[in-house]
Amino acid sequence: DLAVELASRRVRRGGTAIELTAKEFALLECFVKNRDRVVDRAAITAHVWDENHDPFTNVLEVLIKRLRRKIDDGFEPQLIHTMRGAGYRFGP
């Protein structure tokens, strides 16, 4: 029930519009393009930030937490899954 319009940058879940920041949308776009695959931190970081990003900060975890709050909290099934030691998987 998640609808993502990449061209117009619109997101809806359960019929409700969800407002995302530019970074949140870039993260969701990365997940959507890699649905049901495990995506590691390096691939996500390369998609969301430029080459000047410090990969040793926790900014990715903070961004994922914010995105989870917006698209997963209150909805079933959960879509963003942490794969310990490997990265993240997007899908039911």
C-alpha positions, 0 to 999 in steps of 0.5 A: 500500500506504499505508492512512490512517484519518483518523477513528482516525488510524491509518497502515499501509504494507506491513502495518506500523503507523506511529506519527506525531506530531500534526503528522506526521499533519496533514501526511499528512492534507493530502497525502492530501486533495490526492493527485496535486496540487501543494500549495504551502508556504502551503497546507500551513502553513495546514493543519498550523499555526495563524496564529501559525506563522512561515512563514520557518522551515525547520520544514516541511522538517524535518517533511517529512523526518521523514514521508518517513523513516517512510512512504517509506524502505524502501518503493516507490514513493516517495510524497512528491515535491518540486516545486522552486519549486512545493511538494510532490506526494503520490502514486506 
